[in-house]
């Protein structure tokens, strides 16, 4: 019972920060889901939940999606999702935990630093970011950081970034679910996941009016960094 309640809390927190900041579900939830459910189930659950949240979020902002920018991002992601899924199925669990923890940790540090990479500009930059995001999403459930870095280097505002990131989230998570399948949780756990998503969304929208955006994003990144380092440590300990 404790594990089931913890599952609901993890999804609730992830959903809350996603609605609060426009990003962060996977960064915050994946390390905890992987530690709770194991790498395979944790990643596919994150793919399903993040995709569903992106669908709902996109409903109100689809008119601001930039098709020209999103086509190379999404096509490149579609090409690398199978490679990420293949790698995740073949790595031993400790190695996969270490790999996931390292990906999350490095990605968070790059986003926190606001890294400027000339190669992540224009169409080539979109292809590189999309390819990296697709691979990371299917292998580790975390495909957002490369898109955040691409948006930062492209000079997108937060208003521009959010709907496009949600569009990318819908596409890349759909491909990832197709490659990895859906988690086998049972009706009770699925009920907790859906409830956590709904309650988290309501809480996130309420908090968005009260918490400054910069402070909220910093909190998300710190939580994600903690989870990434913890997962990395557990993986290395088991090697």
C-alpha positions in Angstrom: 0.0 0.0 0.0 2.8 2.4 0.8 4.4 1.8 -2.6 1.0 2.5 -4.3 0.5 5.7 -2.4 4.1 6.8 -3.2 3.4 6.2 -6.9 0.4 8.5 -6.7 2.4 11.2 -4.9 5.2 11.0 -7.5 2.8 11.5 -10.4 1.0 14.3 -8.5 4.2 16.2 -7.9 5.4 15.7 -11.5 2.1 16.8 -12.9 2.0 19.8 -10.5 5.5 21.1 -11.6 4.6 20.5 -15.3 1.6 22.7 -15.1 3.4 25.2 -12.9 6.4 25.7 -15.1 5.5 24.2 -18.5 8.2 21.6 -18.1 9.6 19.2 -15.5 7.3 16.1 -15.2 9.9 13.7 -16.6 12.8 15.4 -14.9 11.2 15.2 -11.5 9.2 12.0 -11.8 11.4 9.7 -13.8 14.2 9.1 -11.2 11.6 8.4 -8.5 9.5 6.2 -10.7 12.6 4.2 -11.8 13.6 3.6 -8.2 10.1 2.6 -7.3 9.0 0.5 -10.3 12.3 -0.4 -12.0 13.8 1.1 -15.1 11.5 -0.5 -17.7 8.2 0.2 -16.0 9.3 3.6 -14.7 10.3 4.9 -18.1 7.2 3.7 -20.0 4.9 5.1 -17.3 6.7 8.4 -17.6 6.2 8.3 -21.3 2.5 7.7 -21.0 1.9 10.3 -18.3 4.0 13.0 -19.9 2.4 12.4 -23.3 -1.1 12.7 -21.7 -0.2 15.9 -19.9 1.2 17.4 -23.1 -2.0 16.5 -25.0 -4.1 18.4 -22.4 -1.7 21.3 -22.2 -1.5 21.6 -26.0 -5.3 22.0 -26.4 -5.1 25.6 -25.3 -2.0 26.6 -27.1 -1.8 24.7 -30.4 -2.2 27.9 -32.5 1.3 29.0 -31.2 3.1 25.9 -32.4 5.8 26.6 -35.0 5.4 23.8 -37.7 8.7 24.8 -39.5 10.7 24.4 -36.3 8.9 21.3 -35.1 9.1 19.2 -38.2 12.9 18.6 -38.1 12.8 18.1 -34.3 10.0 15.5 -34.5 11.4 13.7 -37.5 14.8 13.4 -35.9 13.2 12.1 -32.7 11.3 9.5 -34.6 14.5 8.2 -36.1 16.3 7.8 -32.7 13.5 6.5 -30.5 14.0 2.9 -31.6 17.7 3.1 -30.7 17.0 4.3 -27.2 14.4 1.6 -26.7 16.8 -1.1 -28.0 19.6 0.1 -25.6 17.3 0.2 -22.6 16.2 -3.4 -23.2 19.7 -4.7 -23.3 21.5 -3.0 -20.5 21.6 -4.8 -17.1 19.4 -2.9 -14.5 22.4 -1.4 -12.5 24.0 -0.1 -15.7 20.6 1.2 -16.9 20.0 3.0 -13.5 23.5 4.6 -13.7 22.9 5.6 -17.4 19.6 7.2 -16.6 20.9 9.0 -13.5 23.9 10.3 -15.5 21.6 11.5 -18.3 19.3 13.3 -16.0 22.1 14.8 -14.0 24.1 16.1 -17.0 20.9 17.4 -18.7 19.8 19.3 -15.6 23.2 20.9 -15.1 23.3 22.0 -18.8 19.8 23.5 -18.5 20.7 25.2 -15.2 23.8 26.7 -16.7 21.9 27.9 -19.7 24.5 26.5 -22.1 24.9 28.3 -25.4 25.8 25.9 -28.2 26.2 27.4 -31.7 25.6 24.0 -33.2 22.0 24.0 -31.7 20.8 26.7 -34.0 18.9 26.6 -37.3 17.7 23.4 -39.0 20.9 21.4 -38.1 20.4 22.4 -34.4 16.8 21.3 -34.5 17.8 17.9 -36.0 20.5 17.4 -33.3 18.2 18.4 -30.5 15.4 16.3 -31.7 17.6 13.3 -32.2 19.1 13.6 -28.7 15.6 14.1 -27.2 14.1 11.1 -28.9 16.9 8.8 -27.8 16.9 10.1 -24.3 13.1 9.9 -24.0 12.8 6.2 -25.1 15.9 5.1 -23.2 15.5 7.1 -20.0 12.1 8.9 -20.1 13.7 12.3 -20.2 13.6 14.0 -23.6 12.9 17.6 -22.7 16.4 19.0 -21.9 17.7 19.0 -25.5 14.6 20.9 -26.6 15.1 23.4 -23.8 18.7 23.9 -24.9 17.6 24.3 -28.5 14.9 26.9 -27.5 17.4 28.8 -25.4 19.9 29.0 -28.3 17.1 29.9 -30.8 16.1 32.8 -28.5 12.5 31.6 -27.9 10.5 33.2 -25.1 8.7 31.2 -22.5 5.4 31.9 -24.3 6.9 30.5 -27.5 8.6 27.5 -25.8 5.7 26.0 -23.8 3.2 25.1 -26.7 6.1 23.9 -28.9 7.5 21.8 -26.1 4.1 20.3 -25.5 3.7 19.5 -29.2 7.1 17.8 -29.1 6.1 16.0 -25.9 3.0 14.6 -27.6 4.9 13.3 -30.6 8.0 11.9 -28.9 6.1 10.2 -26.2 3.7 8.6 -28.7 6.7 7.2 -30.5 8.3 6.1 -27.2 5.1 4.3 -26.1 4.9 2.6 -29.5 8.5 1.4 -29.0 8.4 0.5 -25.3 4.8 -0.5 -24.8 2.6 0.5 -21.8 3.3 -0.4 -18.2 1.5 -3.3 -16.5 0.2 -1.6 -13.3 -3.2 -3.0 -12.7 -6.5 -1.1 -12.3 -5.7 0.2 -8.8 -2.3 1.7 -9.7 -3.7 3.2 -12.9 -6.4 4.8 -10.8 -3.8 6.4 -8.6 -1.8 7.6 -11.6 -4.8 9.3 -13.2 -5.9 10.8 -9.9 -2.3 12.1 -9.3 -2.3 13.7 -12.7 -5.6 15.5 -12.2 -4.9 16.7 -8.7 -1.4 17.7 -9.7 -2.7 19.7 -12.6 -5.2 21.6 -10.4 -2.5 22.3 -7.8 -0.1 23.5 -10.5 -2.5 25.8 -12.1 -3.4 27.3 -8.7 0.2 27.7 -7.7 1.1 29.3 -11.0 -0.6 32.5 -10.0 1.3 32.7 -6.7 4.8 31.3 -7.3 7.3 33.4 -9.4 8.3 31.5 -12.6 12.0 31.7 -12.0 11.7 30.3 -8.5 9.5 27.5 -9.6 11.8 26.5 -12.4 14.8 26.5 -10.0 12.9 24.2 -7.6 12.0 21.8 -10.4 15.7 21.6 -11.5 16.9 21.1 -8.0 14.4 18.3 -7.4 15.4 16.7 -10.7 19.1 17.0 -9.9 18.6 15.3 -6.6 16.7 12.5 -8.2 19.3 12.1 -11.0 22.2 11.9 -8.6 20.3 9.4 -6.4 19.6 7.2 -9.3 23.1 7.4 -10.6 24.4 6.4 -7.1 22.1 3.4 -6.8 23.2 2.2 -10.3 26.9 2.6 -9.5 26.4 0.8 -6.2 24.9 -2.2 -7.9 27.6 -2.5 -10.6 
